[in-house]
């Protein structure tokens, strides 16, 4: 279980750092998919795909449920929105820094005139 916000951010970004996991997320955000159907899309073993799904589930990006013998995975839109929110926050911080640098450059240019 992820307790603090920084640990949650680490888990989310670590889970999304892998190309296969990002592709799995794209698929499960369009609707529910069985893990076995997901596995057919990749040139790796079922167990490897299942591990990727588990990483995404532990990060809170998808949920799984059982239907008979199948495990069905679906994406958690709220979790994806939280990632987008974190990135937006970082972008605002970066833009504020750039704006301050621009202000400093402009004030230095005015002093030289």
Secondary structure, DSSP 8 states (H G I E B T S, - for coil): ---SHHHHHHHHHHHHTSHHHHHHHHHHHSS-EEHHHHHTTSSS-HHHHHHHHHHHHHTTSEEEEEETTEEEEEE-HHHHHHHHHHHHHHHHHHHHHHHHHHHHHHHHHHHH-
